[in-house]
Amino acid sequence: MKLFRSDQIKQIDEHTINEEPVASIDLMERAAGQILIWYIQRFDRSKRIFIFAGPGNNGGDGLALARMLKSNRYEPVVCYIEFTEKTTEDWKTNLLRLNKESNVEIVYVKGTDQIPVISNSDVIIDAIFGTGLTRPAGGLAGDVIRFINLSGAAIISVDIPSGLFGEDNSSNNYETIISADFTLSFQFPKLSFMFAENAPYLGEWIILPIGLNQNAVRNTLSPFVFLEKNDVAGILRKRNKFDHKGIFGHGLLVSGSYGKMGAAVIGAEAALRTGIGLITCHVPYCGVAVLQPSIPEAMVISDQNEKHISQVGTTDSYSAVGAGPGIGTEPETQRAIHDLLKECKKPMVIDADGLNILSLNPTWLAFLPEGTILTPHPKEFERLAGKSADSYQRLTKQIEFAKDHRCIVILKGANTSVATPDGRVFFNSTGNPGMAKAGSGDALTGIILSLLSQGYKPEEAAILGVYIHGLAGDIAVVESSYESIIATDIINNISKAFNKLREGQ
């Protein structure tokens, strides 16, 4: 699913109107009809409904919805926020229809003192502003938004919470953005939905199809993609009867230090569960006694140093290399990573302390083999690329970093993003808050190392890896809880994630 800028969505709307052809008022009717279907499946007629409508097409959606709710024996009240005398033609048409076909009460609001009394058992439908807003909500609109947020009622936003911009909110006023419980977004999520600081305003967001022209969607270019099952399932390869372990690669995992050998155990087991043929773990001498009994399927190379990694050696016999989890940042370890980067010609994934070592030695970024996958969390990325004021600025830096260093940057988070050297970004749809635990990132490193070793291209390994990782976490939480799942639970559900991904193929 592509993610489009607000202006592109407007163009797709216009293309749909011109090419189908369908009148813009009828497209609005489709949108309101989808909201109605969603609403009646979740709320009974006992709740009072207050529809706050602005003067634009988002408000027109609200007026159309009021008429439909009334025809379905609900009792909505429309509160028109009269902060301008200008309204769109479709808004005027929907007001005429509403007055002609129903007796819905309309309150013309010129001040918050004119808003009816609303209780916490009521429902508010926010249709004040849509994606066309270009400046922070102020004046009467801002006052009404603050009133709504303090009402205690359940809040449902139409297409986007009023006051929120579709992309960059760095100049916005977060005090005048609707804090919705549900956001019903038409056809696509908005780019701003991917950013952590906007989550409190979105609540649970749901995509409602409104039949926008598919040719327009296909032909409108966007570097942003929201990954869903169909996007990822096509990447997954089939196994043949006569395949053997040599076909599925031999990976090298450089991991662990004294007190942090769990990172190597988790990474190696995740790699094996993801289908790697063979895995060798290069660990400090103290880690051999940990690895051998924990994962008998893994081979182990002991470093000459007792407590940390001091040298890696040649990687020519391996299909791919994973480096970083739990290795620490000792000077000898830093030198070992320097030599690995300069000498390794194999596909590589770098995580955790591997990234911290790069942050301490930024000139070494020039040694990254093209297509290397980096998997930072936001703080690690900040150390690599500098501080960001917000998620949109961080996304911009992520894109630039991937381009500048010819690498793939997986920025871990609620909607983990994969930035490629050609400027594209893939936002993941799987995963949950229970995965915010120690070891989760080590498991992702093992998964990606496994896929690289099996011959997946770096972009494929990154996209498939984050999706499988998140899906395994989603499966794990069904039988547990956000609080209780650990990295081992993610690993133990990788097999189910593969099966779920293959369903319907």
Number of C-alpha atoms within 10 A of each C-alpha: 16 19 23 23 16 19 12 16 22 14 15 21 18 18 19 22 18 13 11 10 11 13 14 17 19 12 18 22 20 17 26 25 19 18 25 17 12 14 13 13 8 7 10 10 13 10 13 17 23 24 25 27 26 27 23 21 25 27 28 28 29 32 34 25 27 30 25 21 23 17 12 12 9 19 20 24 21 24 25 22 23 18 15 10 6 9 15 13 15 21 24 16 14 24 20 12 14 21 14 11 13 13 12 19 15 19 16 14 20 16 15 16 10 11 19 12 7 17 12 11 13 16 21 26 26 30 30 30 27 24 21 17 14 14 13 20 22 15 11 17 24 19 15 24 25 17 17 24 19 11 18 15 21 19 26 27 30 26 28 31 31 28 30 30 27 22 17 16 22 13 9 16 15 17 16 22 25 28 29 28 18 21 25 24 22 21 18 19 23 22 21 22 21 22 19 14 15 19 16 13 23 25 17 13 19 17 14 19 14 19 13 19 18 12 12 18 21 10 9 14 12 15 14 20 19 20 22 14 15 13 13 17 18 12 14 15 10 6 9 7 5 5 9 11 12 11 13 20 22 23 32 28 29 27 32 29 26 18 13 17 21 22 25 31 25 24 31 35 24 28 27 21 16 24 18 27 18 24 27 18 26 24 33 26 20 20 28 19 10 15 21 14 10 14 16 10 15 18 16 22 17 16 20 15 16 15 19 26 30 21 22 20 13 11 16 11 10 18 23 27 29 29 27 26 30 25 31 22 21 14 12 14 23 23 17 16 25 20 17 20 18 13 16 19 16 21 23 27 29 25 26 23 22 27 25 21 24 20 19 13 13 14 9 16 18 13 15 23 19 17 21 22 31 25 29 24 17 16 12 19 25 16 16 20 16 12 14 15 8 14 19 20 15 20 17 13 18 25 21 18 21 24 18 13 18 20 24 28 29 26 23 20 20 20 22 22 27 27 31 26 20 15 16 15 24 22 27 25 19 20 23 16 15 19 27 18 13 12 22 23 24 26 27 29 33 35 32 34 39 36 26 31 31 25 17 19 14 23 20 16 24 30 23 24 24 28 26 28 27 26 26 25 30 22 19 27 23 10 9 12 11 16 12 13 21 19 23 17 18 27 28 17 21 24 16 16 24 16 11 16 19 17 10 8 7
